[in-house]
Amino acid sequence: MLARAAEGSLAREAKDTAALRAKIDEVAIDVARVTAILEGPGSRIEEILAATAAEKAPASGRRLKGELPLAERIRAVLGATRGRQAAE
């Protein structure tokens, strides 16, 4: 019974950790998006994203299967933001 309780506790902790990581990623994406908008063309964010795309750094083991790396998700958000700005 104690082992089962410990397993349940570990499972909850893993789920909480994953949720926290996801929230941190969301905040990072928002910070990158706002920074890129405020800095405008030639933003350092663009340089960083270009460098990470060129490197294609190995994936960390923390990502869930099928989940895009943070840099890819930031690129997607910035692309969507630019599309909305161009339409306005």
N, CA, C and O of each residue as an XYZ file, in Angstrom:
352
protein
N       0.825     -1.185      0.000
C       0.000      0.000      0.000
C       0.872      1.253      0.000
O       0.563      2.222     -0.694
N       1.941      1.241      0.759
C       2.843      2.389      0.822
C       3.509      2.626     -0.537
O       3.684      3.766     -0.967
N       3.877      1.524     -1.204
C       4.508      1.638     -2.522
C       3.541      2.252     -3.525
O       3.944      3.071     -4.351
N       2.280      1.869     -3.462
C       1.263      2.404     -4.368
C       1.066      3.901     -4.120
O       0.927      4.677     -5.065
N       1.055      4.296     -2.868
C       0.910      5.715     -2.524
C       2.105      6.512     -3.030
O       1.950      7.630     -3.520
N       3.295      5.936     -2.911
C       4.504      6.608     -3.395
C       4.462      6.762     -4.909
O       4.841      7.806     -5.440
N       4.001      5.722     -5.607
C       3.879      5.795     -7.065
C       2.897      6.883     -7.468
O       3.147      7.645     -8.402
N       1.781      6.950     -6.758
C       0.785      7.984     -7.047
C       1.345      9.376     -6.813
O       1.082     10.301     -7.582
N       2.111      9.515     -5.755
C       2.732     10.803     -5.446
C       3.730     11.199     -6.527
O       3.775     12.358     -6.941
N       4.527     10.240     -6.981
C       5.496     10.517     -8.043
C       4.795     10.878     -9.346
O       5.250     11.761    -10.074
N       3.701     10.205     -9.638
C       2.954     10.505    -10.857
C       2.379     11.916    -10.803
O       2.428     12.650    -11.790
N       1.833     12.295     -9.649
C       1.295     13.657     -9.493
C       2.400     14.694     -9.624
O       2.221     15.737    -10.253
N       3.539     14.392     -9.024
C       4.673     15.319     -9.088
C       5.149     15.492    -10.532
O       5.453     16.607    -10.958
N       5.214     14.399    -11.276
C       5.624     14.470    -12.678
C       4.627     15.292    -13.489
O       5.017     16.082    -14.349
N       3.342     15.100    -13.211
C       2.306     15.856    -13.919
C       2.404     17.344    -13.578
O       2.296     18.196    -14.460
N       2.609     17.649    -12.305
C       2.755     19.045    -11.877
C       3.983     19.688    -12.515
O       3.939     20.844    -12.936
N       5.069     18.939    -12.583
C       6.301     19.450    -13.188
C       6.087     19.731    -14.670
O       6.538     20.757    -15.179
N       5.410     18.834    -15.356
C       5.130     19.037    -16.780
C       4.247     20.264    -16.988
O       4.466     21.035    -17.922
N       3.257     20.446    -16.127
C       2.380     21.613    -16.239
C       3.158     22.900    -15.989
O       2.938     23.901    -16.671
N       4.055     22.879    -15.024
C       4.876     24.054    -14.739
C       5.789     24.375    -15.916
O       5.930     25.538    -16.294
N       6.403     23.357    -16.493
C       7.259     23.580    -17.669
C       6.456     24.163    -18.822
O       6.930     25.067    -19.510
N       5.259     23.661    -19.039
C       4.415     24.180    -20.117
C       4.078     25.648    -19.876
O       4.096     26.449    -20.811
N       3.775     26.003    -18.644
C       3.451     27.397    -18.312
C       4.667     28.299    -18.514
O       4.541     29.406    -19.037
N       5.838     27.828    -18.102
C       7.070     28.602    -18.304
C       7.315     28.811    -19.798
O       7.708     29.901    -20.214
N       7.087     27.778    -20.604
C       7.233     27.912    -22.053
C       6.273     28.962    -22.604
O       6.659     29.771    -23.446
N       5.025     28.954    -22.133
C       4.042     29.942    -22.593
C       4.506     31.358    -22.271
O       4.390     32.257    -23.104
N       5.024     31.554    -21.076
C       5.522     32.875    -20.673
C       6.709     33.269    -21.552
O       6.793     34.413    -22.000
N       7.620     32.339    -21.800
C       8.787     32.624    -22.640
C       8.363     33.017    -24.049
O       8.935     33.934    -24.638
N       7.372     32.336    -24.587
C       6.872     32.662    -25.921
C       6.276     34.062    -25.932
O       6.541     34.840    -26.848
N       5.480     34.390    -24.932
C       4.884     35.730    -24.856
C       5.948     36.811    -24.715
O       5.848     37.863    -25.346
N       6.962     36.565    -23.898
C       8.044     37.543    -23.726
C       8.780     37.741    -25.051
O       9.072     38.874    -25.433
N       9.078     36.660    -25.743
C       9.769     36.762    -27.032
C       8.911     37.511    -28.047
O       9.423     38.341    -28.799
N       7.617     37.224    -28.074
C       6.710     37.889    -29.019
C       6.650     39.384    -28.753
O       6.798     40.184    -29.676
N       6.437     39.764    -27.511
C       6.332     41.185    -27.161
C       7.661     41.897    -27.422
O       7.678     43.015    -27.936
N       8.760     41.255    -27.071
C      10.078     41.855    -27.308
C      10.307     42.082    -28.794
O      10.772     43.150    -29.192
N       9.987     41.096    -29.613
C      10.173     41.233    -31.059
C       9.303     42.357    -31.614
O       9.744     43.107    -32.485
N       8.084     42.480    -31.121
C       7.194     43.554    -31.583
C       7.758     44.911    -31.180
O       7.818     45.827    -32.000
N       8.169     45.044    -29.929
C       8.683     46.326    -29.441
C       9.989     46.720    -30.129
O      10.206     47.894    -30.429
N      10.851     45.746    -30.378
C      12.125     46.051    -31.027
C      11.959     46.290    -32.517
O      12.769     46.992    -33.123
N      10.927     45.721    -33.117
C      10.678     45.925    -34.537
C      11.641     45.132    -35.416
O      12.310     44.206    -34.957
N      11.693     45.524    -36.707
C      12.577     44.818    -37.647
C      14.023     44.822    -37.139
O      14.492     45.806    -36.568
N      14.697     43.734    -37.353
C      16.073     43.618    -36.886
C      16.179     43.259    -35.415
O      17.246     43.389    -34.815
N      15.079     42.809    -34.836
C      15.065     42.423    -33.422
C      16.103     41.343    -33.152
O      16.327     40.460    -33.980
N      16.716     41.422    -32.012
C      17.697     40.407    -31.599
C      17.028     39.036    -31.494
O      17.677     38.007    -31.680
N      15.751     39.029    -31.201
C      15.004     37.760    -31.137
C      15.114     37.035    -32.479
O      15.316     35.822    -32.520
N      14.981     37.784    -33.575
C      15.080     37.182    -34.910
C      16.460     36.551    -35.116
O      16.569     35.452    -35.660
N      17.508     37.248    -34.681
C      18.866     36.717    -34.813
C      19.021     35.421    -34.018
O      19.604     34.449    -34.500
N      18.502     35.421    -32.821
C      18.607     34.233    -31.960
C      17.865     33.057    -32.589
O      18.376     31.937    -32.615
N      16.674     33.311    -33.090
C      15.896     32.237    -33.709
C      16.572     31.722    -34.969
O      16.560     30.521    -35.239
N      17.163     32.629    -35.742
C      17.877     32.210    -36.949
C      19.075     31.337    -36.578
O      19.349     30.336    -37.240
N      19.781     31.717    -35.526
C      20.942     30.939    -35.089
C      20.526     29.557    -34.603
O      21.199     28.568    -34.893
N      19.427     29.483    -33.871
C      18.994     28.171    -33.371
C      18.491     27.296    -34.511
O      18.627     26.073    -34.465
N      17.909     27.920    -35.537
C      17.453     27.138    -36.686
C      18.649     26.572    -37.443
O      18.613     25.434    -37.912
N      19.707     27.369    -37.560
C      20.905     26.923    -38.268
C      21.615     25.807    -37.506
O      22.152     24.879    -38.111
N      21.616     25.900    -36.193
C      22.308     24.898    -35.369
C      21.554     23.583    -35.316
O      22.158     22.510    -35.305
N      20.231     23.669    -35.285
C      19.395     22.476    -35.099
C      19.928     21.664    -33.927
O      20.277     20.490    -34.049
N      19.974     22.343    -32.792
C      20.502     21.723    -31.571
C      19.748     20.438    -31.264
O      18.555     20.331    -31.548
N      20.434     19.472    -30.691
C      19.749     18.225    -30.337
C      18.647     18.484    -29.316
O      18.768     19.333    -28.433
N      17.596     17.740    -29.467
C      16.441     17.918    -28.577
C      16.776     17.456    -27.172
O      17.499     16.479    -26.974
N      16.241     18.171    -26.211
C      16.427     17.726    -24.828
C      15.474     16.566    -24.580
O      14.462     16.430    -25.268
N      15.785     15.761    -23.634
C      14.949     14.613    -23.332
C      13.663     14.972    -22.621
O      12.840     14.095    -22.356
N      13.468     16.257    -22.302
C      12.303     16.659    -21.521
C      11.059     16.859    -22.381
O       9.946     16.875    -21.855
N      11.226     17.011    -23.676
C      10.079     17.278    -24.538
C       9.179     16.061    -24.658
O       9.636     14.918    -24.625
N       7.913     16.329    -24.797
C       6.968     15.252    -25.048
C       7.043     14.876    -26.516
O       7.353     15.714    -27.362
N       6.766     13.638    -26.813
C       6.789     13.182    -28.194
C       5.803     14.017    -29.013
O       4.649     14.185    -28.620
N       6.257     14.532    -30.141
C       5.399     15.325    -31.011
C       5.351     16.801    -30.665
O       4.771     17.586    -31.414
N       5.942     17.194    -29.558
C       5.920     18.598    -29.151
C       7.069     19.328    -29.834
O       8.198     18.839    -29.856
N       6.777     20.494    -30.389
C       7.810     21.283    -31.050
C       8.750     21.902    -30.027
O       8.338     22.219    -28.911
N      10.011     22.074    -30.405
C      10.934     22.783    -29.517
C      10.449     24.217    -29.290
O       9.706     24.763    -30.105
N      10.867     24.810    -28.194
C      10.436     26.160    -27.837
C      10.743     27.155    -28.949
O       9.896     27.984    -29.279
N      11.935     27.091    -29.532
C      12.299     28.034    -30.597
C      11.342     27.920    -31.781
O      10.967     28.935    -32.368
N      10.945     26.710    -32.136
C      10.001     26.516    -33.245
C       8.637     27.109    -32.903
O       7.984     27.706    -33.759
N       8.213     26.944    -31.665
C       6.925     27.497    -31.251
C       6.967     29.017    -31.249
O       5.983     29.663    -31.610
N       8.107     29.603    -30.843
C       8.245     31.059    -30.884
C       8.189     31.534    -32.327
O       7.519     32.524    -32.622
N       8.883     30.844    -33.237
C       8.835     31.217    -34.659
C       7.395     31.209    -35.170
O       6.980     32.123    -35.883
N       6.650     30.195    -34.811
C       5.262     30.094    -35.267
C       4.417     31.248    -34.734
O       3.622     31.829    -35.474
N       4.584     31.580    -33.462
C       3.815     32.682    -32.868
C       4.199     34.005    -33.519
O       3.329     34.820    -33.825
N       5.500     34.225    -33.733
C       5.934     35.468    -34.373
C       5.420     35.551    -35.803
O       5.027     36.624    -36.260
N       5.419     34.433    -36.508
C       4.887     34.422    -37.871
C       3.408     34.766    -37.898
O       2.964     35.528    -38.757
N       2.650     34.220    -36.978
C       1.217     34.524    -36.901
C       0.996     35.983    -36.524
O       0.090     36.631    -37.048
N       1.818     36.501    -35.617
C       1.695     37.901    -35.205
C       1.987     38.818    -36.378
O       1.275     39.799    -36.594
N       3.032     38.507    -37.137
C       3.366     39.326    -38.316
C       2.241     39.282    -39.336
O       1.920     40.295    -39.958
N       1.646     38.114    -39.506
C       0.532     37.989    -40.446
C      -0.643     38.859    -40.049
O      -1.263     39.494    -40.902
N      -0.957     38.896    -38.754
C      -2.055     39.748    -38.274
C      -1.712     41.222    -38.445
O      -2.570     42.022    -38.817
N      -0.456     41.584    -38.172
C      -0.046     42.980    -38.304
C      -0.109     43.424    -39.761
O      -0.509     44.553    -40.046
N       0.280     42.552    -40.682
C       0.251     42.893    -42.104
C      -1.181     43.063    -42.595
O      -1.441     43.870    -43.487
N      -2.108     42.307    -42.017
C      -3.510     42.382    -42.431
C      -4.184     43.656    -41.938
O      -5.201     44.075    -42.491
N      -3.623     44.271    -40.904
C      -4.250     45.470    -40.323
C      -3.974     46.669    -41.114
O      -4.427     47.758    -40.763
